[in-house]
C-alpha cells in the first residue's frame, strides 16, 4: 500500500509540474510581451516595472492567503517534517504554485524547484492526512512529493531522490528510499510525456584534458565555497532587513521587485530562472567580465527578490551563480597554462555543482543533479573533487546551509529535532524522578541495613545535617560490608561512595545520557542549580526510555512556542540575547525574571542543545535566548536587558 500511495503522489506532483511550468511560460509572455506594449511610453525603462507589477499580485497571496508560500519554500517543508509530523496545510498547494508562477513569470530572480518541492510536499502531506495515515507515513509522503518535484521539473529522478533523502528527510534508510524512488520515477514519467524527455541543459561533451587540471578544479571548489557562503549570507541579511523594516507587509515584495527591475535594466540575465544564461555559460559563449559581474548581480537580485517576501526557489539561482563563476574561472586559465585545459564551459559545469553543494550542504544531490541534467558522465571526477572541497570549506565556515539558516534565525535547529538527536531537545527535568530515599550521614550501619532490606528502593543517598548530598549507598557495596568484623561501629558516612557525577534539571537529556554511558552508571543524582549540593531528584535508565517513548508530547509543546514566532512581522519582532556570567538573572527561574508584558521567551540554546523554557527553567550563564517581543514593549525590554546586565 505505501508504494501505491507514493505512486499516486508522484503522478499528482508530475501533473503539478506540467501545469506549473506551462503557467510560468504563459505568464512570462503575458508580463514581458504584454508589458512592453502596455508600457511602451516608458521606452526601455518599462522593464523596471514588470517585477513590481508581479510583486503587487504576489504580496497579498503570501501575506493573507498562504504565508508559507513566502520565500523559497524548502525550509517550510523541513520545519513541517521536523516539528509537525509532516503536516502541511492543503492551501499551500494553490498558494505556493500561484504566487511563485506570478513571481517568476514577472521576472523574479528565483527558481522553479523550491516552489514545486513545496507543492509536491503539500500534496503528499494532504494525501496522508486525508487517509489518516500515521505520522511516519505522512512524513514519508512529504519526502515523496519533494523528490517528485525535483524529478519532474529538472527531469532528474535520481537527483530528486537524493535531494529528498539528503535535505528533507536526512535519512537514507531502505524503507524510506523505496517509496521515494517510486514517487520520483512516477513524476518523471508524467513530465517526460508532457514536457519531453530531453535533458534540462544541452551542453557540449567535456572531459578532463589533463591530470594537472585537477588542481584547477580544487581551486574552483575553494572559490565556490566562499561564493556559496556569500550567497547564503547576503540572502539571510536581506531577509533580516526586510523583516525588521516597519512597512506594509504585502507591499514589501514590490520594493524588492523595484530593486530587481533596476538591476535587470542593465543585466537582464538575472530575470527569472536564468536557465538560458546557464546554457550560454555551458557553451562558453559569454565574456569574462560579464560572467564575473553576473555572479554578484545574481546574488543581489535573488536576495532582494526572496528577502523582500516574494516566492520562488534558490536551487536554480545557485546553479546560475555556479555556472557563471565557473565559466569566468575557466576563461582565466584557458589556453594560458603549460598543460591542456578544458574549455570554459567545462568549468561552468563543475561550478554549477560546487556552488550548489556549498550553499545547500548537499554534495550527493549536487553531483547527481548536474550529471542528470547534462547526461554526461565524463566530468564526474572533476565535479566530485570540486563538490567535496566546496562542501567541506563551507561547512567549516558555517554549519548552516541556505535551507537551514532561515530556521536557525527563529531558534529552530533542524538537527535537534531529528529522531536520532531528540534527547538534545529534552531537559533532564522531563525524565527525572522525585521518588528517592535519603538517610542521615550518621545513621548506624545496622539501621541502614534494616531499611535497605525492607525498602524496594535499595539505593540511598547520604546527606549531612545541612541536607547536602555527601554520597550514595548501593546494595552491591553493602554486601561486602557484611563481612566486616566491626560492622557495629560503622555509620552511613563510612559506607557511602562519594558522588563523582551529577546533573541539573535544565541540562539536556542527551548530555546526561552520555555521562551515564561513559561512566557505566544507571542512576544519576539531579541537583538544585541554586543550591548545588542539594539533591532534588534522580535520573534512572528506565526514566530515559520512558521519556523517549513519550517524546511526541514534548515536541508539540515546543512547536506551540515556535508557532508564536510565525505571526506577522508588523506585530512582533524576534530578538536574541546572550546571558553573561555577571548577569543578575543567572540562577533564576524564568517565572522570576520580571520580563515586561508582551515578551515571550521561545527557546534557549545551551551547549549546542535546545531547551524549551518553562516557568521553572533556570537561566545559566552563556545561555543564548530567543524571544518574541511586541513593538510597544521594545523600549521596556531594552531597559530590562540593561538593568540585568545582559
Number of C-alpha atoms within 10 A of each C-alpha: 6 14 15 12 20 28 25 22 32 36 26 21 37 33 18 25 33 19 13 21 20 14 17 22 13 14 21 21 14 14 21 19 11 14 18 18 13 12 16 12 10 13 10 11 15 18 25 21 22 24 33 25 19 26 33 20 19 28 26 17 22 25 18 11 15 19 19 23 31 26 28 29 25 27 22 20 28 24 22 22 27 24 21 17 21 28 23 26 15 18 16 25 22 14 23 32 26 20 26 32 28 28 33 28 27 28 32 34 34 33 26 29 26 27 35 33 35 30 32 33 38 31 29 35 31 24 20 24 19 9 10 11 14 12 17 14 20 25 27 30 35 38 37 40 37 39 36 42 38 34 34 33 26 24 28 28 29 20 25 34 30 28 27 29 23 18 21 27 23 14 15 13 10 9 10 20 18 15 22 32 25 26 35 35 25 24 37 33 20 22 25 15 11 13 17 13 13 13 15 18 18 15 21 15 14 18 17 17 13 11 12 14 17 16 13 18 26 20 17 28 32 23 22 33 30 18 26 28 24 16 26 26 19 18 26 18 13 20 21 16 13 21 21 13 14 13 12 11 21 20 20 23 34 25 19 26 32 21 19 32 26 17 20 22 17 11 17 17 21 28 23 25 27 22 17 13 20 27 22 20 28 28 20 23 13 18 13 19 9 13 22 17 14 24 23 15 21 27 24 21 28 31 27 27 33 28 27 30 30 36 37 36 26 31 21 24 30 31 28 32 30 31 33 35 30 34 33 28 24 25 22 13 16 14 13 10 11 8 13 16 23 19 21 27 30 27 31 32 30 34 36 31 32 42 37 33 32 34 31 28 28 21 27 17 24 26 26 24 26 27 23 20 18 18 18 16 15 13 18 16 16 26 28 22 20 32 33 22 23 33 26 18 18 26 17 10 12 13 10 21 22 25 22 22 21 21 17 13 15 19 23 24 22 19 16 18 19 18 12 9 14 18 24 24 25 26 24 26 20 17 22 24 16 13 9 16 14 17 19 20 22 15 15 17 21 15 13 17 16 10 15 17 12 9 11 8 12 16 17 21 25 26 23 15 9 9 15 18 23 19 21 20 23 15 14 9 12 16 11 10 15 13 9 10 8 9 13 11 10 16 18 25 22 15 19 20 16 13 14 8 14 17 23 23 25 24 24 25 28 18 17 23 19 11 16 18 12 8 10 9 13 12 16 22 24 27 20 18 21 12 11 15 16 18 24 19 23 24 27 18 16 13 16 19 12 11 19 17 9 10 17 14 11 16 20 14 11 20 19 13 18 19 10 15 20 14 12 14 19 15 12 23 18 21 14 15 14 15 20 17 14 11 18 15 22 20 16 16 18 17 13 12 16 9 15 16 12 15 18 18 21 25 22 25 19 19 13 12 22 24 22 21 23 14 10 14 21 23 22 21 16 16 18 20 21 22 20 23 20 17 16 12 14 16 10 15 19 12 12 16 15 11 11 15 14 16
